[in-house]
Structures are given as C-alpha cells and as structure tokens.
Amino acid sequence: MSECEFALNSILDDLQPDPWPVKSGNRPPKCVGTALNIAVSLLESAGGASRGSRVVSLVGGPVTYGPGMIVSETL
C-alpha cells in the first residue's frame, strides 16, 4: 500500500501546467474519447471483460479532438 501511495504521489508531484497556452477565441484541445478508448482497451486486456470493472471519467467541457469530438476548437 505504501509503494502504491508513493508512486501516486510521485506522479502527482510531477504534474505541470500545459506549456502551450490556448489562443484567444479557441477551446483547449481535449481528446477524452481517445483516453477512454485506451482505458477500455487496458481493462479488456487485463480481463476486465469477464468481471465487473469501471472507468471513471471526470472531465469538464466538450471533447474537441479525436473520437467523440462534438465541437470544434474554435469558439
């Protein structure tokens, strides 16, 4: 448990703000559809299809890039 906590804290400590600012009049690019596709693929490869498993997606704003795109990046 302590190794898992250490790994998680290390990842969180290494997070940095996005170095590419968004131009005025544009939305930030969000490829949530791709991220969810990868998460489901990882679950399926780990045997998640044969037992209960979940992917929790806590996002704000519309998807602007990739699968599931519902709006363009421009406002």
Residue pairs with C-beta under 8 A, 6 or more apart in sequence:
18 28
22 28
25 74
25 75
26 73
26 74
26 75
27 61
27 62
27 64
27 71
27 72
27 73
27 74
27 75
28 61
28 64
29 64
29 65
29 73
30 59
30 61
30 62
30 63
30 64
30 65
31 63
31 64
31 65
31 66
32 57
32 59
32 63
32 68
33 63
33 66
33 67
33 68
33 69
34 65
34 66
34 67
35 57
36 55
36 57
36 68
37 67
39 55
40 55
42 48
43 49
43 53
43 55
62 70
62 71
63 69
63 70
63 71
64 71
64 72
64 73
65 73
